Amino acid sequence: MLRFGIPTVPQTKDRNMTNAKAPQVTTLPNGLRIVVDERPGSGFVNMGLYLMYGNMDDPQGLEGLSCMVGDMLMWGSPSYSRKNILDFCKNGNEIFVVTETEHTHFMATVFPENLENALSIFTSVIQNPLLLQESLAYEKHMAMQNIKRSRENPKAVLAGLLKAIAFKDQSVGRTASEESISRITREHLAAQLEAFYVPSAMVLAISGDKDKESAIALATKTLGTLPTKAAPVRTAPIFVGGDSRLAQDRSQTGIRLAFPSPGINDSDRHAAIMLGQILGGSMDSRLFLEVREKRGLVYGISASNLAMQHGGLFVVAAGTGDDAKAESKNIETMIPVICHELLDTTRNITPEELQRAQNSIRMSFAQANCSSASMCAFMGTTTLLAGQPRERSESLRIYQTVTPEDINRVAQRIFSAKPAFAAVGPLEGLPSYEEILRLMQKEPQKKTPDSPAPSMAPRS
């Protein structure tokens, strides 16, 4: 990610979610889609240009290329130099670019009168980027330094192991290295820009103090001049699963257990998100209470569903305490307890758990609805990945209608699949992958609120 300007945390007036209708999509002749959320009187505008181009589109052997393209565009064009962009951000505006797995987004927070300038900058650097050799050398050096730092970060190493085994031998499962970064040339950058930076693969989301008519007129004047081209067809990734472990002399052991799950266009996604909330979304979740509070087996544990365009990942993340040798018995016990709790959700969801999950989601929606930055991201990503912006009030209504039986059914769907397991740190005490598969096939038992299943009891 490359960020210019002073980070701001603008506040907007509270909005009634029941009145927060999904904005309409306006499509320009060149294929660019525009969604606008009007917030009169807020005094600023959040803008996001979302592009269907991310890490999963990197060619084999050139991992990191998509990130490099985004960072290189921020070096400017003949019309807007790097200094021009920095000067623009000195006056309270902010511009940055982020490349993720599925998409790249260019973000700007500006005063209303500066929206046209921000749109002009984005249009200019996409149409006619400088792509100077000295700038590329600098960005490659910075990328390599970041890769080296990531190797010292257990969470980053663990994330790389997990996606490599979850999506084995696929672009989405590969990670950038010094070797792949060193191969990137100016010609590679230009080819990716030509293929992927096309209006039909873009969504412009605007939320703030700018009326829809004016916003569309400015977008037409700037991004509307990009040439019309067909968007490339992307191959959907396939979850494979398996086991990947890296023994390291560290004080802590981190583990990830992942399953294929409903994606952003799957009707089961709401129940999957609520399942994550019930299992590991807060301090009153099952895994936190059972694994951490009651048994003291980990210092941290969570569960969540990551919904992507062509499917998702349901991930359980946990880490042991500081003394790995003393924690070896805890590690041995931790996985069986986690597996038992996962399987238990295929049968047992209490009304109280359901209500807590619904209230938590309702609160997150209410808070996000007050943020134009959050609304901008919501409109941009849902329009890009789902084909149209979604109405938050309707999404909230669906969450409120999810039943315990819905969550049981989705839990069965998720946890019946072959998982991906990754671990980093001291590995003594961890069960084999075959044992994890066996544990995930056990029949869940009914349990009382205060007593775990006998077979899951911690060792003394």
N, C-alpha and C positions, 0 to 999 in steps of 0.2 A: 504494500500500500504506500502511495506517495501522497502526502498531505501538505497543502500550502495554506497559510493564513492562521488566524487566531481561532482555536476551537471555541465555539459558542454553544450555550445551552439556552436557546430562546424558549420563552414560555408563551403559551397561547391561552385564550379563554377556554373554559370548560365547554364541552359540546355534548349534547344529549345523544347517546349512541343510537337511540331508537330513531333519530332523525338523520343518522349518518348513512345516506343512501350511496350505493355504488356509483361512482362517476361514469359517464358515458365515454366511450372511446371514439376519438376522431382520427381517421386514417388519411394521411396526406397522399397525393398522387404517387409519390415515390415509395410508399409502403410504410413510412414511419407512423407509428401509433402514438397518440397523445392522450393522457388522462390528466384532468385538472381538478384539484380540490380547493375551492375558494374559501379563504379565511380573512375576510375584510377586517382591517384595523390591526392586524398582528404586527405590521411594520417590517416584515421580512418575508423572504420566499425561500423555500427548500426546493431544489430541483435535482432530479436524478435521471441520467441517461443510461438505461439498462440495455445490455447487449448480450445476445445468445452466443457467448464465446468465453470459455473459461479453461481451467487447467486440464479438463478432460479432452480438450481439443488439441493438446500439444502432440505433435508427431513423435513417434518413438525415437529416442536418442536426442530429442530437443526439449525435454521436460524443462519447464520454466519459461518457455517462449511466450506464452500468453501474458504472464506477469511482466515480462520485459517489454512487450508491445505497449501495454498501458503506461508503464513508467517512462518509456521513451517519448510518448506523445506529450508528456508534460514538459518536455524540453522545447516545445513550441514549434512555430511555423515561420515562414518569411514575414507574415503579417503580425504575429504575436510571438515575440522572443521569450525566452525563459525569464528575462528581467521584466518584461511587460506583464507576464502572468504573476510574478512575485509582487510587483507594484500594485496590481489590481487587488491582491489579497492584503495589502498593508492598510487598506481603508475600511476594515471591518468585514470584508468578504472572505469566504473560505472556499477552496477548491481542492478536491482530492479524487484519487482513482483507486479502486479496489478490484482485484481479480480473485474470484472464488472458483469452486469446482465447476459450476455450471454456467456462470455468467460473470461479466465484467460490468461494473457500474461507475460512472463518473458523477460525482456529487458536488453540489455547490450550495452554499448558504449565502444569500446576497440581499442587499436592500432592493426593494421593488424596482427602483429606477436603474439598477445595474443588471437586471435579468437579461436584457438584450446583449450586453457585453459578455456575460458568461456564456450565453448560447453561441455567440460569435467565436469565442475562444475555442469551444468544443468543436464547432464546425470547421474552423480553420486548421486545427491540429489533426483532425481526421482526414480532411481533404488534401492537405499539403504539408505533411510533417517534415521536419528537418532531417531527422534520423542521422545526425552527425556521428562520424566514427569515434571522435573523442568522447562524446556523450555516451555512446554505446560501451566504450571501454570502461567508463566510470560506473555505469549501471551494472555491468558484468562483475566488476570488482565488488560493488556493494552487495550484489546477490550472493556471491561466493562467501563473503564475510557472514552474511545472514545464515547461509547453509551450515557453516562451521559452528555458529552459535547454536543453531537448532540441534546439533549433535550433542550439545551439552545440556539440552533441555529434555528430561525424561518424557514429559507429556508430548513433545513434538516427535520424539523417536517412537513412542507408543502409537501415536496417531498414524505415522508412516507405516509401521508394521501392520496395523489393523487394516488399513485400506488396501495394502499390498496383498494381504491374504483374502480379504473379503471380495476383492475384484481382481483376482489373479490374472496376470498376463493381459491386462487391459489398460488403456490410457488413464482411466480414472484411478487406477491403483498405483500408478507410478509417481515417483517424487523426483524433484529436480536435484541434480548433483553438480559438483564443480565441472565434471566432464561434459554434461549436457549444456551447461551454461557457456562453457568455453567454445562450443561448436556454433553458437548463434551468430549469424552474420546480418548485415544490413539487408541483404537480399531475402533472408528468412522473414524479417520484420515486414518488409514491403509485401511479400506474398501473403502473409496472414492478414494484413490490412485489406488487401485487395479481395480476399476470399470471404472474410468474416465481418468486416466493418461495413455492412450494407444496411440501408434503412429498413428493409423488410424484416431484419433481425433485431430491430431496436424498438424500445419503448421509452418515451419521454414522460416522466411523471413530475408534476408541479403541484406543490401544496403551499399555500400562504396568501399573502396580501397582493394578489393579482387576479383579475377577473378572467374567466375562461376565454372570452372573445379576444382579449388583448394577448393572452398567453399563446393562443393558437396562431395569431397573426405574427408574433415574434418568432415562433418555431418555424412557421412557413417561410419567413424571410431568411432564416439561417439554415437550420438542419433540413428544411424542405428543398434546399438546392443540391443536396447530395444525390448523386446519380442513382437511378433505379437499377437494382440488380436482385437476382433470386438469392435467397438465403441457402447456405449449404445444408444438406441433410445430415443429421447427427445419428450415429448408431447408439441405441440404448445399451447401457452397461448391464451386465449379468452378474448377480451375486453368486459367488462360488463357495466361500467359506473355507475353513481349515484352521491350522494351528501355526503360530509364529511366536517364538520366544527368543529373547536376547538376554543372556546372562551378563550382568554388569555388577561391579563391586560398588554398590550404592547402599545407603542406609535404608532405603525404602523400595518396595516392590509395587509397581503399578500394573493393573490388569484392565483389559477391555473385553467384553463379551457382547458380540453383535449378531443381530438376526435381520434378514430381509423383512421389510415392513411396508405398509401402504404409503404411496407417494402423494404428491400434491393434487393429483387428479383422481384419487381413489376415494370412494365414498366412505371407506373405513378409516380415513385419516383422523377424524375427530375422536373416535374411540381409541385409536392408537396413541394420540397425544394425551388423552385422559389416563390411559394405562400407564404412560410414563410418569405422569403427575402422581398417581397413586403409589407407584413403586418407588420412585426416587426423585420426585420433583421438589421436595421441601423437607423441613426438619420433622414433620409429622408423617412422612411417607413410610411405607413398610420397610424398605431396605435400610433407611437411616435408623429407624427405631430398633429393628431386629438385629442388624449386623453391627451397627456402631453403638447405639445407646445401651441395648440390653446385653450384648456380648463383648463389646469392646474389641472387635476383630479388625477394624480399619479406622483410619483417621478421617476418611472422607469417602462417600459413596453417592452415586446419582444414577438416574435412568431417564432417558428421553428418546423421543422419536424425531428423527431428522427426515422430513418429507422433501423429496426431490422430484424432478419432473417425471422420471421413469421408474419410480419406486423409491423406497426409503431405507433407512437404517435405524433399528431400535438398538440403542447402545447402553449397556451397563458399565459404568466406570468406577473403579475402586482403587484405593491405595493403602498400604499397611503403615504402621507406625514407624518411628525413627530407628529402632533397634531391630534390624531384620532378623538377626540370629535368634533373638528372644521371641520374635514374632513368627517363627517357622511353623509352630503348631497352629497359630492363628490363621496363617495362610492355608494350611491343610484343611482347616475347618471352614474357612470363608466361602469357598466355591460351592460345597454342598448346601450351605445355608442359602446362598444366593439362588441356586437352581431350585431349591424347594420353594422359595418365595415367588419366583417367576411362575412355576407350575401351579401354585396355589391360586393365582389370579385366573386360571382357566375355569375355576369352579366357584371361588369365593370372593365376591366383592360386596362389601356391606353398604347399606344406604348412607351411613355416615361418611364413608370414604368417597362415595360418589358425590355427595353434597360438598365436601371439602374441595374436591377436584374442580367441580363446577364453579364454586365461589372463587377459587384461585384464578381460573381462566377468565371469569367475569371481571375480576379486578385488573388483570393484565390488559384486557381489552379496554377497560375504562381509562387506564393510565395512558395506553398507547393512543387512544382517540384524542387526547389532549395535546399530542405532539405532532406537529406538521412533518417533522423528519420521519417519524414512525409511519405516518400516513403515506408519505412519499414512497418509502420503501415497500410498504404493503401494496400500494397500487402498482408500482413498477414490477415487483417480482411476480405477483399473481397474474398480471396481464401478460408478462413475458412467458412464464412457465405454464400457466393454465389457460392462456388464450383470451382472458377477459378479466377486468378487475372484479373483485368480489365484494359483496356488501357485508360489512362487519356485523351489522345487526342480525343479518340472516345467519352468518356463521355462528354468532353467539346463541341464536335460537336453536340451532342444530346441536350445539354442545349441551344445551339444557334439556334436550330430548333423549340424549344417550342413556341407555339403561344398563344395569349390572349385567344383564344377559348379552348386550352388545359387546361389552368389554370382555366378558368370558369368551365369546366367539372369536373376537379379534386376537385375544391372547393365545387361544388355541392355534389360530392361523399363523401367528408370528413364531411361537415357541415350538412348533412342530417341525420347523425348518432346521437344516444343518447350520450350526452357528460358525462364526469366525471368532477365534480366541487369540489374544495377543498379550504378552507379558514382558516387562522390562525390569531388571534389577536382580536381586538374589532369587533364584528359582526353586530353592529347596522347599519341599512341602507342597508344591503345586501338583494337583492331580494331573494325570495324563489327559490328552485330548479324548482318547477312547473312554476314559472314566467320566469326563464331562458329558459326552454323548449319552452314556448310560444314565447319568444323573438326570439329564433332561428328558429321559423316557420314563422316569418313575411316575407312578400314579400318585397324584396329589391327595393328601389326606385332609379331612376336616380337622380344624384345630380350634382351641378356645382362645380368646383374646390374650390370655396371660401365659399360655404354655405352648412352646414350639413342639413340633413333632419330635418324638423321642430319638429317632435316627439322626437328627440334626444337632444333638446336644454337643456342646464344645468339650474338647478334651481337657482334662486337668493337667 
